[in-house]
């Protein structure tokens, strides 16, 4: 509920401040006095975008500030937007300077206009004579019906939950179906590659060992000839071995004369033994050296297998084995994905069954609650002199479940007897829409929380008994919510719990719009002025009092 409002430097308003309470607050005044400017200011607090054109001429900025009593429906939203300071009030402020820089704060915290718009939906509901876009919005019908009773709200929540789960499962399956062919191709390739690696039975460093063996077999004759040559050089008659023996004996003979030669003798003896060991090793190597054409072929084939794998998955055998491990994991993932698809198909079937059951329940409840709502609405419209009103909720089945159910909903309406029902957006006049909108607000006022309803001349174009009935309905609405009403009608003005008159005058060559809260006597005088153009004639004042009396009697009947 809006508790106070402060507006400064806004259009022709210099500075006004008011305190507001429960019930109906009425604003009256001559055309052009600034009543609609008041609505513009309130709409800024509801998240509408501002304009530098709204800054009062000669001023640097405008400021609009409202203080609201907090309600339960908005607490979580304030916390989500991080603008809740645990106060019992919400303070919203909008400012804009001539350069177009705008600031918006909620409880002192900076807030984007987009977020304020979400907050504003919880605080305000605006109704204007020629603006019933909310009423004609296709989603509005659903919002009303699906919140009309606890039972249908519960059914909608259950449907919405299972639909979300069903849609998620269905999307996963569709994605798998779309990618299945590609994944199957990948799986076939991976299975073929891993089979190649498995068949090869790789051992680490096997390639280097094979390379060593191939080098020996491919150069068998060179190795054999070379070893034989070395052996001959070392061991042939009068060769190196024989000459070392002669040298050793000679150095040993003369070392007894020169003890310094003992070490030389030892070294020659060591060299002699080394040569003998080399000759023995060469002999052993020659005896073991063997050539096999079959072994060479087998090794060449094995070498080609390993090189082929390393070219594909290498460059080393270790890399090949690492690729093999990764490929196995990928195979497992793809096979699991195919298995998951089967599980998803089973899950989808179960979800389909539940969704079908929940959609039938929701459909029947919508039909039931829709009829109840339309009956209440028609009765309310008859009270407001649309005597031949008829209305029904029509369900248009969809081919498959959707986010809003298995059928879309639309109100069909006729205001005249004998005329067929047509979509409301196609046939209802502005005056009829205003009364329909008011009737809906009365019927659903307990659904939206205790917010502030703003009616801007929705009573334009009506008079007499219809005006009395509309005023009575507005008064009834105020029992559940705060009502701010701008009007030119005496019947509407007469229901005021608080009455403000907006006046325009010129001061020092500047036009000003001011706000005055009326006493009860001034309230009656203002109504009298609306009736006759005079606020002092006895007949006009008597008429004003009579209208109040008629309205009160009408309220009792309602």
C-alpha positions in Angstrom: 0.0 0.0 0.0 1.2 3.5 -0.9 1.5 5.5 2.3 3.0 8.7 1.1 4.0 10.4 -2.1 6.3 13.3 -2.8 6.6 14.9 -6.2 8.9 17.9 -7.1 9.8 19.7 -10.3 7.6 17.4 -12.3 5.8 18.9 -15.4 3.7 21.8 -13.9 4.0 20.4 -10.4 6.5 22.4 -8.3 6.2 20.5 -5.1 3.4 18.4 -3.6 3.4 15.9 -0.8 0.5 13.7 0.5 -0.2 11.0 3.0 -2.4 8.2 1.8 -4.4 5.5 3.7 -6.7 2.5 3.2 -9.9 2.7 1.2 -10.6 5.0 -1.7 -8.6 8.1 -2.4 -10.3 10.3 -5.0 -8.6 13.0 -7.1 -10.7 15.6 -8.9 -10.1 18.8 -10.8 -10.7 20.5 -14.0 -9.3 19.2 -17.3 -5.6 20.1 -17.6 -5.1 20.7 -13.9 -2.6 17.9 -13.6 -4.5 14.8 -12.7 -2.9 12.7 -15.4 0.5 14.1 -14.4 -0.1 12.4 -11.0 -0.5 9.1 -12.8 2.7 9.7 -14.8 4.6 10.2 -11.6 3.1 7.1 -10.0 4.0 5.1 -13.1 7.7 6.1 -12.6 7.6 4.4 -9.2 6.2 1.3 -11.0 9.2 1.1 -13.3 8.2 3.2 -16.3 11.0 4.9 -18.1 11.4 8.7 -17.5 12.0 11.5 -19.9 13.7 14.9 -19.6 10.5 16.4 -21.0 8.9 15.8 -17.6 11.4 18.2 -15.8 9.6 21.4 -14.9 10.7 24.3 -17.0 13.6 26.2 -15.4 14.5 23.4 -13.1 17.5 21.1 -13.2 15.8 17.8 -12.2 12.6 16.1 -11.1 12.2 13.8 -8.2 9.4 11.3 -7.3 9.4 9.4 -4.1 6.9 7.0 -2.6 6.8 5.1 0.7 5.0 1.8 0.7 3.9 -0.7 3.4 5.7 -3.9 2.7 3.6 -7.0 1.8 4.5 -10.7 1.9 4.4 -11.2 -1.8 7.3 -8.8 -2.4 9.7 -9.7 0.4 11.4 -12.5 -1.5 11.7 -10.3 -4.6 13.4 -7.5 -2.6 15.9 -10.1 -1.2 16.5 -11.5 -4.7 17.3 -8.0 -6.0 19.4 -7.2 -2.8 17.4 -4.1 -2.0 15.8 -5.3 1.3 17.1 -3.6 4.5 14.6 -5.4 6.8 12.5 -2.3 7.2 8.7 -2.5 7.4 8.5 0.1 4.5 9.7 0.2 1.0 11.1 3.6 -0.1 11.3 4.1 -3.9 12.9 7.2 -5.4 13.3 8.2 -9.0 15.3 11.2 -10.2 16.4 12.6 -13.6 18.4 15.6 -14.5 18.4 17.7 -17.7 21.2 15.7 -19.2 19.1 12.6 -19.0 21.0 10.9 -16.2 18.5 8.9 -14.2 18.9 7.4 -10.7 16.5 4.8 -9.2 16.8 3.6 -5.6 14.9 1.2 -3.5 15.4 1.5 0.2 18.6 3.5 -0.6 20.0 0.8 -2.8 20.6 1.6 -6.5 18.2 -0.5 -8.6 17.8 -0.9 -12.4 14.5 0.3 -14.0 14.0 -3.3 -15.2 14.1 -4.6 -11.7 11.9 -1.8 -10.4 9.4 -2.8 -13.1 9.2 -6.3 -11.5 8.8 -4.7 -8.0 6.2 -2.3 -9.4 4.1 -5.3 -10.6 3.8 -6.3 -7.0 2.9 -2.8 -5.8 0.6 -1.3 -8.5 -2.1 -2.1 -10.9 -3.0 0.7 -13.4 -6.4 1.0 -15.2 -7.1 3.7 -17.7 -10.1 4.3 -20.0 -8.4 3.5 -23.2 -5.7 1.1 -22.0 -6.9 -2.4 -21.4 -3.9 -4.2 -22.9 -3.5 -6.4 -19.8 -7.1 -7.6 -20.1 -6.6 -8.4 -23.8 -3.3 -10.2 -23.3 -3.7 -13.9 -23.9 -1.6 -14.7 -20.8 -3.9 -12.7 -18.6 -6.7 -15.2 -19.1 -4.4 -18.0 -17.9 -3.1 -16.0 -14.9 -6.7 -15.4 -13.7 -8.0 -18.9 -14.1 -4.9 -20.7 -12.8 -4.9 -18.6 -9.6 -8.7 -18.6 -9.1 -8.7 -21.3 -6.5 -6.3 -23.2 -4.3 -7.2 -26.4 -6.1 -6.5 -25.2 -9.6 -3.3 -23.4 -8.5 -2.1 -26.7 -7.0 -3.1 -28.6 -10.2 -1.2 -26.0 -12.3 1.9 -26.3 -10.2 1.8 -30.1 -10.5 1.3 -29.9 -14.3 4.1 -27.3 -14.6 6.5 -29.4 -12.7 5.9 -32.7 -14.7 5.8 -30.7 -18.0 9.2 -29.2 -17.2 10.6 -32.7 -16.4 9.0 -34.2 -19.5 10.3 -31.4 -21.8 13.8 -31.8 -20.4 13.7 -35.6 -21.1 12.2 -35.1 -24.5 14.9 -32.5 -25.5 17.6 -34.9 -24.4 16.2 -37.7 -26.5 15.8 -35.4 -29.5 19.4 -34.3 -29.1 20.6 -37.9 -29.0 18.5 -38.8 -32.0 20.0 -35.9 -33.9 23.6 -36.9 -32.9 23.1 -40.7 -32.9 24.4 -41.3 -36.4 27.5 -39.3 -35.8 28.1 -41.0 -32.4 27.6 -44.4 -34.0 30.2 -43.5 -36.7 32.6 -42.4 -33.9 32.0 -45.6 -32.0 32.7 -47.8 -35.0 36.0 -46.0 -35.7 37.0 -46.3 -32.0 36.2 -50.0 -31.8 38.2 -50.6 -35.0 41.1 -48.6 -33.7 41.2 -50.3 -30.2 40.9 -53.7 -31.9 44.0 -52.9 -34.0 45.9 -51.9 -30.8 44.7 -55.0 -28.9 45.7 -57.3 -31.7 49.2 -55.9 -31.8 49.8 -56.8 -28.1 52.3 -54.0 -27.7 55.1 -54.0 -25.1 56.8 -50.8 -24.2 60.3 -50.4 -25.8 59.5 -53.3 -28.1 60.2 -51.1 -31.2 63.8 -50.3 -30.1 64.5 -54.0 -29.4 63.2 -54.9 -32.9 65.3 -52.2 -34.4 68.4 -53.6 -32.8 67.7 -57.1 -34.0 66.9 -55.9 -37.5 70.2 -54.0 -37.6 72.1 -57.2 -36.8 70.2 -59.4 -39.3 70.3 -56.9 -42.1 74.1 -56.4 -41.6 75.0 -60.1 -40.7 77.8 -60.5 -43.3 79.3 -57.1 -42.4 79.3 -57.9 -38.7 80.7 -61.4 -39.3 83.5 -60.3 -41.7 84.4 -57.4 -39.4 84.7 -59.6 -36.3 86.7 -62.2 -38.2 89.1 -59.4 -39.4 89.6 -58.1 -35.9 90.1 -61.6 -34.5 92.7 -62.3 -37.2 94.6 -59.0 -36.5 94.7 -59.7 -32.9 95.5 -63.5 -32.9 97.3 -64.4 -36.1 100.9 -65.6 -36.0 103.2 -62.7 -35.3 100.1 -60.6 -34.7 99.3 -58.2 -31.9 98.9 -60.9 -29.3 102.2 -62.5 -30.1 104.0 -59.2 -30.2 102.5 -58.2 -26.8 103.8 -61.4 -25.3 107.3 -60.7 -26.6 107.1 -57.1 -25.4 105.9 -58.4 -21.9 108.8 -60.8 -21.6 111.4 -58.3 -22.6 110.1 -55.6 -20.2 110.0 -58.2 -17.4 113.6 -59.2 -18.1 115.0 -55.6 -17.9 112.8 -54.5 -15.0 115.0 -56.4 -12.5 117.7 -53.9 -13.4 115.3 -50.9 -13.1 112.5 -51.2 -10.6 110.7 -48.2 -12.1 109.8 -50.4 -15.1 107.7 -52.7 -12.9 104.6 -50.6 -13.4 105.1 -50.7 -17.2 105.5 -54.4 -17.1 102.2 -54.7 -15.1 100.4 -52.5 -17.7 101.7 -54.6 -20.6 100.5 -57.7 -18.8 97.0 -56.1 -18.3 96.8 -55.2 -21.9 97.8 -58.7 -22.9 95.0 -60.2 -20.8 92.5 -57.6 -22.2 93.5 -58.6 -25.8 93.0 -62.2 -24.9 89.5 -61.4 -23.4 88.6 -59.5 -26.5 89.7 -62.4 -28.7 87.5 -64.8 -26.6 84.5 -62.4 -26.7 84.8 -62.1 -30.5 85.0 -65.9 -30.8 81.9 -66.3 -28.6 80.0 -63.6 -30.6 80.9 -65.3 -33.9 79.8 -68.7 -32.5 76.4 -67.2 -31.5 76.0 -65.1 -34.6 73.3 -66.6 -36.7 71.2 -65.6 -39.7 67.5 -66.6 -40.3 65.6 -65.3 -43.3 62.3 -66.2 -41.5 63.3 -64.3 -38.4 64.2 -61.3 -40.6 60.8 -61.4 -42.3 58.9 -61.8 -39.1 60.8 -58.9 -37.5 60.2 -56.7 -40.6 56.5 -57.4 -40.4 56.3 -56.7 -36.7 58.3 -53.5 -37.2 55.8 -52.4 -39.9 52.8 -53.1 -37.6 54.3 -51.0 -34.8 55.4 -48.2 -37.1 51.9 -48.1 -38.6 50.3 -47.8 -35.1 52.8 -45.1 -34.1 52.0 -43.2 -37.3 48.3 -43.2 -36.4 48.4 -42.8 -32.7 52.1 -42.0 -31.8 54.7 -40.8 -32.2 55.8 -43.4 -29.5 54.4 -46.8 -28.4 53.7 -45.1 -25.0 51.5 -42.6 -26.9 49.7 -45.5 -28.7 48.9 -47.1 -25.4 47.7 -43.8 -23.9 45.4 -43.3 -26.9 44.1 -46.8 -26.4 43.1 -46.0 -22.8 41.4 -42.8 -23.8 39.6 -44.5 -26.7 38.3 -47.2 -24.2 36.9 -44.4 -22.0 35.2 -42.7 -25.0 33.7 -46.0 -26.1 32.3 -46.5 -22.6 30.8 -43.0 -22.7 29.1 -43.5 -26.0 27.8 -46.9 -25.1 26.5 -45.5 -21.8 24.9 -42.7 -23.8 23.1 -45.2 -26.0 22.1 -47.1 -22.8 20.9 -43.8 -21.3 18.7 -43.3 -24.4 16.9 -46.5 -23.6 16.5 -45.4 -20.0 15.3 -41.9 -21.2 12.7 -43.5 -23.5 11.4 -45.5 -20.5 11.4 -42.4 -18.4 9.6 -40.4 -21.1 6.9 -43.0 -21.3 6.3 -42.8 -17.5 6.4 -39.0 -17.6 4.0 -39.1 -20.6 1.5 -41.1 -18.5 1.8 -38.7 -15.5 1.6 -35.6 -17.8 -1.5 -37.0 -19.5 -3.1 -37.5 -16.1 -2.2 -34.1 -14.7 -3.2 -32.3 -17.9 -6.7 -33.9 -17.8 -7.1 -32.8 -14.2 -5.9 -29.3 -15.1 -8.2 -29.2 -18.1 -11.3 -30.2 -16.2 -10.5 -27.7 -13.3 -10.0 -24.9 -15.8 -13.4 -25.7 -17.4 -15.0 -25.8 -13.9 -13.3 -22.7 -12.5 -13.6 -20.9 -15.8 -17.4 -21.3 -15.8 -17.5 -20.2 -12.2 -15.4 -17.1 -12.9 -17.5 -16.2 -16.0 -20.7 -16.5 -14.1 -19.4 -14.2 -11.3 -18.2 -11.8 -13.9 -21.5 -11.7 -15.8 -23.4 -11.1 -12.6 -21.1 -8.2 -11.7 -21.4 -6.7 -15.2 -25.2 -6.9 -14.9 -24.9 -4.8 -11.8 -23.1 -2.3 -13.9 -25.9 -2.2 -16.5 -24.5 -4.6 -19.1 -27.7 -6.6 -18.6 -27.3 -8.9 -21.6 -23.7 -9.8 -20.9 -22.7 -13.4 -21.6 -19.2 -14.8 -21.3 -17.5 -18.1 -21.4 -14.0 -19.6 -21.3 -13.1 -21.5 -24.4 -10.4 -24.1 -24.5 -8.5 -24.6 -27.7 -6.8 -28.1 -27.6 -3.2 -28.2 -28.8 -1.6 -31.1 -30.7 0.8 -31.9 -27.8 1.4 -30.7 -24.3 2.7 -27.1 -24.1 4.1 -24.9 -21.3 0.5 -23.7 -20.6 -1.2 -27.1 -20.8 -2.9 -29.2 -23.4 -5.2 -26.3 -24.5 -4.9 -22.5 -24.8 -7.6 -20.4 -23.2 -9.5 -17.4 -24.3 -12.5 -15.4 -23.0 -15.4 -15.1 -25.4 -17.9 -12.3 -24.7 -21.1 -10.7 -25.9 -22.6 -7.5 -24.5 -25.9 -7.7 -26.5 -28.7 -10.2 -26.5 -28.9 -12.4 -29.6 -25.3 -11.6 -30.6 -22.9 -14.5 -30.8 -19.9 -14.7 -28.4 -16.7 -13.5 -30.0 -13.1 -13.2 -28.6 -13.2 -10.3 -26.1 -10.4 -8.4 -27.9 -12.5 -8.3 -31.1 -15.8 -6.9 -29.8 -15.8 -5.2 -26.5 -15.9 -1.4 -26.5 -13.7 0.8 -24.3 -16.5 1.5 -21.8 -17.4 -2.2 -21.6 -13.7 -3.2 -21.2 -13.4 -0.7 -18.4 -16.3 -2.3 -16.5 -15.1 -5.8 -17.3 -11.7 -4.9 -16.0 -13.2 -3.5 -12.8 -15.3 -6.6 -12.3 -12.3 -8.8 -12.8 -10.3 -6.8 -10.2 -13.1 -7.2 -7.7 -13.5 -10.9 -8.2 -9.7 -11.5 -8.2 -8.6 -8.8 -5.6 -7.7 -11.5 -3.1 -5.4 -13.2 -5.6 -2.8 -10.5 -6.1 -2.1 -9.3 -2.5 -2.9 -6.0 -0.9 -1.5 -3.6 -3.5 -2.5 -0.3 -4.9 -5.1 0.0 -7.7 -5.0 3.2 -9.8 -8.0 4.0 -11.9 -7.6 6.9 -14.3 -11.0 8.1 -15.5 -12.2 4.6 -16.2 -15.7 6.0 -15.6 -15.6 8.3 -18.6 -18.6 7.8 -20.8 -21.0 6.6 -18.2 -23.6 8.4 -16.1 -26.7 7.9 -14.0 -27.4 4.5 -12.6 -24.4 2.9 -14.3 -22.1 5.5 -12.7 -23.6 4.6 -9.3 -23.0 0.9 -9.8 -19.4 1.4 -11.0 -18.8 3.6 -7.9 -20.2 1.0 -5.6 -18.0 -1.6 -7.2 -14.9 0.6 -6.7 -15.9 1.0 -3.1 -16.3 -2.8 -2.7 -12.9 -3.3 -4.2 -11.3 -1.0 -1.7 -12.2 -3.4 1.1 -9.3 -5.7 -0.1 -7.0 -3.2 -1.7 -6.0 0.5 -1.7 -7.8 2.4 -4.5 -6.6 5.7 -6.1 -9.2 7.1 -8.5 -9.0 10.1 -10.8 -12.5 11.0 -11.9 -14.9 13.7 -13.3 -18.0 11.9 -12.0 -19.8 13.0 -8.8 -20.9 9.4 -8.2 -17.3 8.2 -8.1 -16.1 11.2 -6.0 -18.8 10.5 -3.4 -17.2 7.2 -2.4 -14.0 8.9 -1.3 -12.5 8.0 2.1 -10.0 10.8 1.3 -10.6 13.5 -1.4 -7.9 15.6 -3.0 -8.6 18.4 -5.5 -5.9 19.2 -8.0 -6.0 22.9 -9.0 -4.0 24.8 -11.6 -3.2 28.5 -11.2 -0.6 31.1 -12.4 1.9 32.6 -10.0 4.6 35.1 -11.2 3.9 34.2 -14.7 4.4 30.5 -14.1 1.7 27.8 -14.2 1.5 25.6 -11.0 -0.5 22.6 -10.1 -1.3 22.2 -6.4 -3.0 19.5 -4.4 -5.5 20.2 -1.6 -7.0 17.6 0.8 -10.7 18.4 1.2 -12.7 18.4 4.4 -16.1 16.7 4.3 -17.8 20.0 3.6 -15.4 20.8 0.8 -15.8 17.3 -0.5 -19.6 17.9 -0.8 -19.0 21.3 -2.4 -16.7 19.6 -5.0 -19.4 17.0 -5.8 -21.9 19.8 -6.1 -19.7 21.7 -8.5 -19.4 18.5 -10.7 -23.2 18.3 -10.8 -24.1 21.9 -11.5 -21.0 24.0 -12.0 -21.7 25.7 -8.7 -20.5 24.6 -5.3 -22.7 26.9 -3.2 -26.3 26.4 -4.4 -28.5 24.6 -2.0 -29.9 22.3 -4.7 -26.5 21.3 -5.9 -25.4 20.5 -2.3 -28.6 18.6 -1.7 -27.9 16.6 -4.8 -24.4 15.8 -3.6 -25.7 14.5 -0.3 -28.4 12.5 -2.1 -25.7 10.9 -4.3 -23.8 9.9 -1.2 -26.9 8.4 0.2 -27.7 6.5 -3.0 -24.1 5.2 -3.2 -24.3 3.9 0.4 -27.6 2.1 -0.3 -26.1 0.6 -3.5 -23.1 -0.6 -1.5 -25.4 -2.4 0.9 -27.1 -4.2 -2.0 -23.8 -5.2 -3.5 
